[in-house]
Protein backbone atom coordinates (compact mmCIF):
# COMPACT_ATOMS: atom_id res chain seq x y z
CA UNK A 1 0.00 0.00 0.00
CA UNK A 2 2.98 2.29 0.29
CA UNK A 3 2.85 2.67 -3.48
CA UNK A 4 -0.75 3.94 -3.34
CA UNK A 5 -0.57 7.65 -4.40
CA UNK A 6 -3.67 8.59 -2.42
CA UNK A 7 -2.13 7.18 0.78
CA UNK A 8 1.06 9.15 0.25
CA UNK A 9 -0.92 12.29 -0.56
CA UNK A 10 -2.87 12.05 2.71
CA UNK A 11 0.34 11.80 4.73
CA UNK A 12 2.05 14.74 3.00
CA UNK A 13 -0.81 17.25 3.06
CA UNK A 14 -0.48 18.29 6.74
CA UNK A 15 3.29 18.72 6.41
CA UNK A 16 2.91 20.63 3.16
CA UNK A 17 0.34 23.00 4.69
CA UNK A 18 2.57 23.53 7.72
CA UNK A 19 5.55 24.39 5.50
CA UNK A 20 3.49 26.93 3.56
CA UNK A 21 2.22 28.50 6.78
CA UNK A 22 5.80 28.84 8.02
CA UNK A 23 6.95 30.38 4.73
CA UNK A 24 4.09 32.90 4.78
CA UNK A 25 4.81 33.78 8.41
CA UNK A 26 8.48 34.41 7.69
CA UNK A 27 7.69 36.43 4.57
CA UNK A 28 5.20 38.65 6.37
CA UNK A 29 7.50 39.27 9.34
CA UNK A 30 10.41 40.29 7.13
CA UNK A 31 8.26 42.90 5.43
CA UNK A 32 8.02 44.79 8.72
CA UNK A 33 11.74 44.69 9.41
CA UNK A 34 13.83 47.41 7.87
CA UNK A 35 17.38 46.56 6.93
CA UNK A 36 19.82 48.78 8.79
CA UNK A 37 21.46 51.10 6.32
CA UNK A 38 25.09 52.13 6.52
CA UNK A 39 26.21 55.67 7.29
CA UNK A 40 27.21 56.10 3.63
CA UNK A 41 23.79 54.90 2.43
CA UNK A 42 22.17 57.40 4.80
CA UNK A 43 24.45 60.18 3.51
CA UNK A 44 25.72 61.04 6.99
CA UNK A 45 28.66 63.33 7.68
CA UNK A 46 31.18 62.22 10.36
CA UNK A 47 29.34 63.96 13.25
CA UNK A 48 25.97 62.51 12.18
CA UNK A 49 27.58 59.06 11.75
CA UNK A 50 28.93 59.26 15.30
CA UNK A 51 25.43 60.23 16.49
CA UNK A 52 23.96 57.33 14.52
CA UNK A 53 26.18 54.87 16.40
CA UNK A 54 25.27 56.46 19.74
CA UNK A 55 21.59 56.25 18.76
CA UNK A 56 21.91 52.55 17.94
CA UNK A 57 23.73 51.86 21.21
CA UNK A 58 21.49 53.81 23.62
CA UNK A 59 18.24 54.92 21.96
CA UNK A 60 17.17 52.32 19.42
CA UNK A 61 16.00 49.77 21.97
CA UNK A 62 13.14 52.10 23.00
CA UNK A 63 12.83 54.59 20.13
CA UNK A 64 12.59 53.41 16.55
CA UNK A 65 13.90 55.98 14.14
CA UNK A 66 10.98 55.70 11.75
CA UNK A 67 8.11 54.11 13.68
CA UNK A 68 6.95 53.33 17.19
CA UNK A 69 5.77 49.82 16.45
CA UNK A 70 6.82 47.47 19.21
CA UNK A 71 8.81 50.08 21.12
CA UNK A 72 8.31 51.66 24.53
CA UNK A 73 9.09 55.22 23.47
CA UNK A 74 7.73 57.33 20.64
CA UNK A 75 9.18 57.34 17.16
CA UNK A 76 11.82 60.00 16.62
CA UNK A 77 11.05 60.41 12.93
CA UNK A 78 11.07 64.11 11.99
CA UNK A 79 11.51 65.07 15.64
CA UNK A 80 12.90 68.52 14.78
CA UNK A 81 10.40 69.15 11.97
CA UNK A 82 7.50 69.39 14.40
CA UNK A 83 6.76 72.37 16.65
CA UNK A 84 6.31 70.18 19.75
CA UNK A 85 7.47 66.81 21.03
CA UNK A 86 4.68 64.24 20.84
CA UNK A 87 1.62 65.60 22.61
CA UNK A 88 3.57 67.02 25.56
CA UNK A 89 3.70 70.63 24.43
CA UNK A 90 7.47 70.74 24.95
CA UNK A 91 9.12 72.68 22.10
CA UNK A 92 10.94 70.44 19.64
CA UNK A 93 14.29 72.17 19.72
CA UNK A 94 17.86 71.17 20.55
CA UNK A 95 17.77 72.72 24.04
CA UNK A 96 14.72 70.70 25.14
CA UNK A 97 15.76 67.47 23.44
CA UNK A 98 19.29 67.63 24.88
CA UNK A 99 17.80 68.29 28.33
CA UNK A 100 15.63 65.19 28.00
CA UNK A 101 18.66 63.17 26.89
CA UNK A 102 20.63 64.40 29.92
CA UNK A 103 18.03 64.14 32.71
CA UNK A 104 15.35 61.89 31.24
CA UNK A 105 11.58 62.27 31.19
CA UNK A 106 8.66 60.07 32.24
CA UNK A 107 9.85 56.45 31.83
CA UNK A 108 13.07 57.44 30.05
CA UNK A 109 16.15 57.53 32.22
CA UNK A 110 18.72 60.29 31.74
CA UNK A 111 22.03 59.73 29.99
CA UNK A 112 23.88 62.76 31.37
CA UNK A 113 26.23 60.51 33.34
CA UNK A 114 26.78 58.23 30.34
CA UNK A 115 27.19 60.54 27.34
CA UNK A 116 29.65 63.40 27.00
CA UNK A 117 28.57 66.81 25.69
CA UNK A 118 30.21 66.01 22.35
CA UNK A 119 28.30 62.72 22.12
CA UNK A 120 25.02 64.51 22.88
CA UNK A 121 25.80 67.04 20.12
CA UNK A 122 26.59 64.19 17.72
CA UNK A 123 23.33 62.47 18.67
CA UNK A 124 21.39 65.70 18.05
CA UNK A 125 23.09 66.03 14.65
CA UNK A 126 21.87 62.52 13.77
CA UNK A 127 18.34 63.20 15.06
CA UNK A 128 18.15 66.12 12.62
CA UNK A 129 18.52 63.61 9.76
CA UNK A 130 15.47 61.58 10.72
Secondary structure by P-SEA (a helix, b strand, c coil): ccccaaaaaaaaaaaaaaaaaaaaaaaaaaaacccccccccccccaaaaaaaaaaaaccccccccccccccccccccccccccccccccccccaaaaaaaaaccccccccccccccaaaaaaaaaaaaac
